[in-house]
């Protein structure tokens, strides 16, 4: 498919860059601490494997999802089955999360054992066409193997962060507990240097991972437009999801945020300024921001330079960017020139 190779290339490039940065990082800290590099590499591989193996279990436990029994939700089951068949992938297991916020995500160790989980809030706050758009998006992640790549890649910034925290604490304690001042100062300085390098690597590698994460969301949105045949379904769903998440009193658990179709923290940020200037965006003066007014407000708010810089650390693109992409696809569909070889042409 057109430009799907570019997603693979972007993933490969991101993995390569982050791996090189992390490799240089390991060489640097091993030189500072005068330790064997081979053990650092082995421990890094073990860390990634552990995250890969226990990741799905952690997601299941933290989200408290419940797997659906066959026949429990016939419409959802048949919709997922039909779209999965069109996508030429095995139908994922279906689960429901007892959460009133509108959201959904996929996870797993392989494409064959993937789970598609939807929040109860998604099923109650969105209509069936919008839910179908969300399902198409999540199946796009499975088809692109996003959750497998991101699980492995995100382990590297996490490991750098853990090393930074541990070595910083060790540097502080070494200076306080060492009996020999010179010995303690030398060890403390070495550990502090490792902590600084680790934190810099954490920030740089995190930026690379976040950039790839945002890109994969655009590709999944484009795939949803293709597989459902209606970009408007997902565009409407994203607007409702963003607004619904912004009203949630408590933020979602940090560990699951990258998996969601929309990041609750970003949704709150997007809507915060809008709510404070509600009168400005309420064009028909009815006291309520409808879908169209909310889309225009998000687009205007997103022009802030501070938000643009801050967005570098987000796992998801701004909602207005995703909606604009879907509108471009919809406009092309109306011309009759849209085809399967142009699924990702607007990314």
C-alpha positions, 0 to 999 in steps of 0.5 A: 500500500502507498506510503505504508513503507514510509511508516515501516521506514519511520519505525526502523529509523526511530528504532535505529536512532534510539538504539544508537543513542542508547548504545553510546549511552551505555558505552559512556556510563560503562567508561565512567564507572569502569564496568564491562559493556557486555553486562550492560547490553545483556541487562538491557536486553533482559529489561526489554524482554521482561517488559515485553512479556509482562506488559500485557499482564500489567495492562490487564491488571491496571485497567481492570478490563473484563473479556466479553463472552461470546454473544454478549455484545453481538453488534460489537463482535460482528463489527470487529469481525467484519472489519478484521476480515477486511483488514486481513488480520485475526479478530482480536479478543474483545474486552470492556473496561469499567470506566465511564470515560470514552476511550479504547486501546489494543495490546498484546505480544503478537498480532494473533493474541491481540486484545481490543479493549473499549471503555464503557464510556465509549459505548454509551457516549458515542453512536455506533458509526463513531464506535465503528470508526474507533474500531477501525483505528485500533485495527489499524494499530494491529495491522501496523504492529504498532503496539509491538514496536512501541513496547520495545522502543519505549523500554529504552527511555524508561531504562535511562530514566531509572538509571538516572534516578538510581545513580543520582540517589547513589551519588547523594548517599555515597557522599554522606556515608563514605568514610574517606572523603576523597573516595566518596567524592570521586565515586559521588562525582562519577555517579552524578555524571552518570545520572546527568548523562542518563537524564539527557539520554532519557529526554532525547530518546523520549522525544524520538519515541513520542514523535513515532507515537504521534506518527503512528496515530495518523497512520491508524486514523488514515487506515480507519478512514479506509476500512470503514469508508467514512472518515467523518465517523472517526472525526466525530468520535475523536471530538467527542472523546476529547471533550469527554476525557477533558471532563474526567475528574481523575487522570488515567494511569500513566502506564496505559496512556500511550495505548489509548486512542486519545491521551486524557492528559492532552484532552484536558490541556486542549479543552482547558483554554477553550472552556475558559474562553467559552463565550468567544467560541460559542458562535450561536450563543446558545451556551453550549459548544457543539461539535463544529464550534469545538473543532474550530476552537481546538484549531485556534487554540493549537496555534499557540507557540507554547502548545506547539513546543509542549506537544513534542512530549505528547504521545498523540497529535492534537485532535484538530490535526487528526480531524483535518487529516480525516477531512482531507481524506473525506474530500478526496473520497467525494471526488471519486479518485480515492483508492486503496493505494492512497490510504496514507497519501495525506499523512 
